[in-house]
Amino acid sequence: MDSIRFYISLAWRNIWRNIRRTTITVSAIFLSLFLMICLTALMYGFLSDMQKSITNTIGELQIHDSDYIKTRSFFDQIKNAQGLIDTCSKNGYRCSPRLYGFALMSSESEQKTSGVQVVGVHLEREKEVTELPLEKNYLSGHFLTGAEKKEERVTEDKKALDLVIPDDFEDDAVPSAIKHVNIISEVVLGKKLAENLKLTVDERAVVLTAGSNGAIGNEIFSVTGILKNISSVFDRTLAVVDIKTFQRLFSMKSLSDAHEIILVRDKDISLEDARAEIASFIPAQATVRTWKEIMPEIADMIETSEKMLIIMTLIMYIGAALVILNSILMVVFERIRELGIMKALGFTPFQVFVLVNMETVMLCMIATVIGIAFSVPTLIFLKNTGLDLSAYAPSGFQFSNTVVAPVWKARITPQSFIFPVTLLYVISFVAVIYPALKAALIKPVKAIYQR
């Protein structure tokens, strides 16, 4: 213990012999550490936002019929999806079914038509697995409420009546008008789809599609909400409706089947372990996949970004390492006679090596304290307010059909500090090896008489 105190006191005295050099060295280390702590937190925040933008839209895991993954056929559905949802819920997962179908949508006012992907969602369960229902995701309007309106229309036009009344119908029994009851359902549209059809909230659109039984399905919808950017594909084609409306529109025979079941973990378990657990109790014809398997390009991008962060940190710290190397080397050259006398008095090469390393540790410790002290309030600001980049990307940044919000916020975790600080000390120790060895291997007699 006494020897440690001796090293500490001696090293502390040595680093303050030249205040100017120590200040420059500590400033270089502090600046590198401060920048890397902030950059690490921002990068973790960006990667976290990217992952959330995916899982908040498609969930963490999905179950499909194995054939549906290959064909995307309307008829390849998960049989008795409700029973499977109940099983997953009992095992600690939040679940929601979805149905997918393609149709033509026309705006009543502008007479514009576009192909759409109609997505049927369970209104209550969807709130448990995605952020689609949240108000913050809407440019205007809101999520589906499940409300339907009934409107009566009277047809009195003679030509229109001739189309619906058979030729053999008795003349005295021909009605002068026919009443039609139209059901007005709700729909949520993607941003670009609404722009293409020139639809706004409360305006109406007509959807025409082929039902599962071969009949033509058509229905009138009222726009209740327009989503912000989710992805380039969804923005152009997405039309979200209540799952019951979907089943009626597409004339589905079985009301318990689904194309997809979205799952979110409700317990502390890794994604891969969750996948293995779910695979153990789903039917043989069904397949469970994680979001990483569904969107491998995003998963690869996140993994690559983490590696790039390490490379960027190394490049940043190389500059600090050169300053440390230069500073300690200058200290060694200035104190050659002193080091020679210390060795003549009995200091071993190892003790000299430890002393030089102790000085480096103290420089790094001072820089670490200052760096963390400055970075904490900066990170709090970046976490709460963030960097607003909406001037460059008003609708957010798109990466492989995924949209990230234009406000770049930091994510504060222990790793935001541990990774930069640990790497700083490792590089500092590598940088000081040469000066420390040079000091340790000095010849006492030669060093004492050196001028």
N, C-alpha and C positions, 0 to 999 in steps of 0.2 A: 504493500500500500504506500509506503514511504517513497519507494522508487517511482511509482506512478505520479505521486504529487511532485516529485522532483522534476520529472519529465515535463509535466504540465506547466509548472512555474517557469522553467527554463525556456520552454517553447513560447509561452505567452510573452516573456520579456524579449525574446528574439524577434518576434513578428512586429513589435512596436518600436524597434530600433530605427526603422525607416518608415515613418508614418505615411509619407507620400506613396511609396511603393505598395504598402499594405492596402491603402485606400483604393488605389487603381486596381489591384488584384481582386479585392473583395467586391468592388463595383462591377468588374467584368463577370465574376461568378454570380453575383446577385442578379444582374440583368439577364444572364442566360437562364438562370433558374426561374425567375419571375415570368419570362416569356414562355418557357416550356410548361410551367404549371398552368398558365392561362390557355395556351394552345392545346394542352392535353385535355383540359376541362371542356373547351369548345369542341374539340374533336369527338370526345365521348358524348357530348350533347348532340352533335350533328348525327352521329351514328345511332344514338338512342332515338332521336326524332325520326330517322329514316325507318328504323325497325318498327316504331310505334305506328307510323303512317301505314305500314303494311298490316300489322297484326290488328290494328283498330278498324281495318276494312275487311280483311279476309280471315281474321282469327289467327290463333297460334297453331292449330291443327285442323285438318279437314278430313272427313270421311266421304268417300264416293263409292259408287259401284265400279268395280274394276274395269268394266267395258266402257263406262262413261268417260274415264280418263283418256281413253284412246280415241273414241268415236265422237264424244260430245252429243250423242244421240238423245233426243227428248225421251225416248222410251227406255233408256238404261238408267233406271232409278233404284234407289235403296228401298227395298221392300220393308214395310212396317218400320219406317223411320222413327215413329213415335216411341215404339218399344225400345229401340236402340238408344234414343235420347234419354229415356227413363233409366236405362242401365248405366249410361255414362254419368248421369247426374248422381246416382247412388255411389259412384266411384270417385266423386270429387271433381267433376268437370261441369262447367257451365256450357250449355249447348243451345243451338238454334238451327232449325231447318231452313233450307233455301230451295227454291225452284227456279229454273232458267228456261226461257223460251224466246224465240225471235218473232218479230211482228213488224208491221208498217204503222207508223203514227203520222197523222195529219192534223195540222192546226185548223180549227174551224174558221178563224178570222182571216188568216193569211193564205190558206189553201196550199201550204207547203207540206211536203211529205219526206220522211226519212226512215231508214231501217233502224230499229231499236232492239236492244236486249232487255226483255222484261224480266225483272227479278222479283219473285214473290218471297216476302219475309214475314216471319212471325213477329207481330208488333211488340209483344211483351218480352219474348226471349231475345230478340235482337238487341234490346237495350242492355242485356247482360253480357254480350260478347263483343260488340263493336261500338264505335262512337258515331255510327251513322245517324242515330236519332238526336245527337246533341245539337243544340242551337248554334254553337260556335262554327259548325261545319256548313252553315247555310248562308248563301248570299242574300236570299230573301225567303220569306215564308218559314215553314217548319216541317217536322217529320209527319208521317201519316198518323191519323187519329182513329182510323177505322170507320169513320162516319160515311154513310151513303145517302144520297138524295134520290128521290123518285119524282120524275116529271112526266106529266101527261101531255101528249101532243095529239092534236086532232088533224086527220088528213081529210080534206074536203075536195081536193083537186080531182077532177073526173079522170084524167089520164093516170094519175097515181092509183085511183081506185080500180081501174081496169086491170092493173098489173097484179093485184092481189085477190080479185074476185073471179072465180071460175066462169067460163063461158056458158055453162049449162045452169047457172044460178038463175032462179026465177026473178023476172024483172020487178014484180011487186015486192020482193023480199030484199032487193038491193038497198043497202044502207046509204044514206046521203053523206055519211062521214064515218071514219074509223078512228078509235082512240088507241094511241100507243103509250105504253108506260116505259120510260127510259130510266135506267139506273145510272146515276152519276157517281162514279167511284173516285177515289183519290189517287194521285200519282206524284212521285218526286222525280225530278229530272236532273241529269247532269248539266253542267254549265254550258258547254258547247252545243249540246243537243237543243237546249232551250233557245240559244242564240240562233241556231240554224232554222228552227221552226218559228222563230220570233214569238215565243210564248213567254208570258209572265205569270206571276201568281194569280190564281182565280180565273185564268183563262182556260178554255177547254180544248181538248184534243180527242180525236177518234182513233182507236186502235183496231186494226184488222189483222187477223191471223188465222192459221189453220189449226183446228182443234185436234186433240189426240184421237178422236173418232172419225176424222176426215171432214167434219163439218166446218163451215166458216164461222169463226168466232169474232164478234165485234162488240165494242163497248165504248161509251163516252166517259172521259176522265176529266177531272178538274185538277189543275196544277196546284198543289198545296205548298211545295217548296222547291227551290233550285239550289243545288249543292255547289259548294266551292270546288276548286280543283282537287280531284282525288287521284286520277291517273289519266293519261292521254286517251286510253281506250274507253274507260268509264265515262269520261266527260262528253265524248261524242255520241255514246249509244245508250247510256244507262237510263232505265225507267223503272223505278221501284214502286211496287204495289203491295197491298196486303195479300198474304198467301191465300186467303179464302177467295179474293177477287181473281187471283191467278188461276186457281182451280176451276172457277166458273168460266173464265175467259177461254181457257184451253180445254174445256170439257173433260177434265180428268176423271177417270173412273174411280180410282182409289184415292181417298183423301188423306191417307196415312203415309204415303210414299213421298220421297224427296230426292232431288238430284245431289244434294250436298248437306252435310251437317258440319257446322262450324263449332269448334271447341276452344275453350280457354281454361287453362289450369286454375283450379281453385284451391290448390294445396302446394306445398313446397316440394317440388319434384322437377328434375331437369327435363328439357324438351325431349331428349332421346328416350329417357326412361318413361315419360308419359306416352310416347309413341308406342313403345314396346308393351306397356300395360294395356293400352286401348286395343292394340292388335290381338291381344290374348282373348278378348271377349266379343269381338265383332264377328259377323258372319264371314264364311270363307270367301264369298263373292265380293265382299267389301274390302276397301283398301284405305288405310290411314296414312296421311303424309303431314310432315311439318311444313311450316311456311318456308323454311329453307329449301325443301325439296320442290315446293310449288314455284318458288321464285329463286332459283339457284344463282342467277346473275347478280341479284342484290346481296345474297349471302356471301358470294365470292368478293363482291365489292367491299363489304364491311370488313371481311378478313384481310383483304389487301390494304385497306385504309389503316388498319391497326399496325400492319407491318411498316407502312409508310411513315406512321407516327414515330416508330422507333428509329427509322433512318433519319428523319428530320431532327429528332432529338440528338442523335449522335453528331450530325453535322453542326448543330448549334453549339453543342458542348465541346467540339473540337477547338473552336475559337477560344473558349474559356480555358481549355486544357493547355493551349499554347501560351496563354498569359501566365498560367500557373507554372508551367515549365520554365519560362523565361524568368519569372520572379524568383523561384527557388534556386535556379541556376545562378542568378546574380548574387543571391544571398550566400551561396556556397563559395563563389569566387571572392566575395568581399571578406569572408570569414575563414579563409584558408589557414592563416597563421593561428587563429583561435582554435580551429578544429585540430590542427596539428598539436597544439599545446594540450588540448583535452585528451587526445590519444596518448600523448607522452605521459599524462598523469594517470592513465589506466583505463580510459574509455575504450571499449571494444568496438570493432566495426559495426556489430549488430546494434549497440547502444546509439552510435551516431546515426545509423540508418533509421532507428525508431524515432530519434529526436527530430530529424528532418521530416519524417512522415507525420509526427505529432503537430508540427507547425502547419503542415498542409491541412490536417484535420481541423485545426482551429480556424484557419482562414475560411474553410468550407462551412464550419458551424456558424461563424459570424454571418456569412452570406446567406445561409439557410434561414436563420432567424429573421433577418431583414427581408428576405424574399417572401417568406410565408406571411410576415406581417403586412407587406404591401399587397400580396396576392389575394388574401382573404376578402377584404372589402371590394377588390376588383371583381372577384368571382361572384360575390353576392349581387353586385350590379349586373354582371353578365347573365346570371341565373334568372333574376327577376325582370330585367329590362331587355337584355340581349342587344345584339347588333342588328339594326334595322336595315336590311338590304333590299327592301321593296322597291327602291328607286331603280335597281338593276333587274329585278324579277318580281313585278307586282303580283303575279299569280303563283309565285313560289318556284322552287328549283325542281326540274324534272330529271329523274334518273331511272331509266329503264321502266317506264310506265308508272313510276312512283313520284309523287309530288311532296316536297318538303317545304314547310312554311318559310317565308322570306325573312322572318326574324330569327336570327341565329342565337340560340341561348346555350349557356354552359350547363354542364351537369357536374355537380360537386359530389365527389365520392372520395373515400380514402385513397383510391388508386390514382386520383388526380394529383395527389401530393407524393405518394410513396414511389411511384414510377420515376418522376423527374429527379427526386432527391436521391434515390438509390443509384440511378445511372450517373448522377453528378459525382458521387463519391467514388464509384468504380472508375470512371474516367480520370478523376483527380489522382487516384492512387497509381494508375497506369502512367500518367504524365510525370509523376514525381519519382518514378523508379530510377531514371537515369541520374538526376541530380543527387538523389539519396545514395546511390551506389558510388558516385564520384566522391561524395563526402566521406563515405564509409571506408573507401579504399585509399584515402590520402596517406602518404608516407610522412610520419611525424617530423623527422629531421629535415626533409626537403620542404615541408610546409612551413616550418618555423622560420627558416632562413629565406623564404620566398619574399621578394619585394614587389 
